[in-house]
Amino acid sequence: MFERFTRGARDVVTGAVEQSERAGADAIDDGHLLLALLDREGTRASFALAALGADRRREDITRALAEARRRGGLTQAETEALAGLGIDVEQIVSRVEEAHGAGALAGVGARRERKGIGAWIGHRGFTRDAKDILERALRIATARRDRSIGDEHILLALTTRPGVAGEVLADHGVTRMTVERVLYQP
């Protein structure tokens, strides 16, 4: 599938790996893909993000992604639903961090060294969510009859999948509908 990626889409994947490394994360997730998209300039996705104002709210987006990681990947909607059941996620996170250190639920710094056939020490894989985003990008490109997968397809995939990155984008006015309007409507 990677051979069908445009240079811009490949740069997003590479950027997501770099984002993960800088954060000390165990794996590359959909949030790292989103941050890598925000780092891009001169591409279709960067144009859409700029047109929708998300590029100017990068700090807010980064903070929202970090908070979700701290909550173990729970979206704000999931946190609120649990609060409705009387479960205080913030209290649980605080207690876990007291016992195991800051960021214990974030998957940061707890990387296990893997050894054996097909694995190498320190390798960061993609989470199921990130893999799903890349597969969705392929399906979106195919449905649009585009010959290759661009960074705009990755952005559209992020807006269609429930989860932290999709919720953060929607909270900042970036939805599939708004992206399609910016990119494809005259």
ABEGO torsion letter per residue (X at the ends): XAAABBAAAAAAAAAAAAAAAAAGBABBBAAAAAAAAAABBGBAAAAAAAAAGAAAAAAAAAAAAAAAAAAGGBBAAAAAAAAAAGBBAAAAAAAAAAAAEBGAAAGBGABBBBBEBGBBBGBBBBBAAAAAAAAAAAAAAAAAGBABBBAAAAAAAAAABBEAAAAAAAAAGBBAAAAAAAAABX
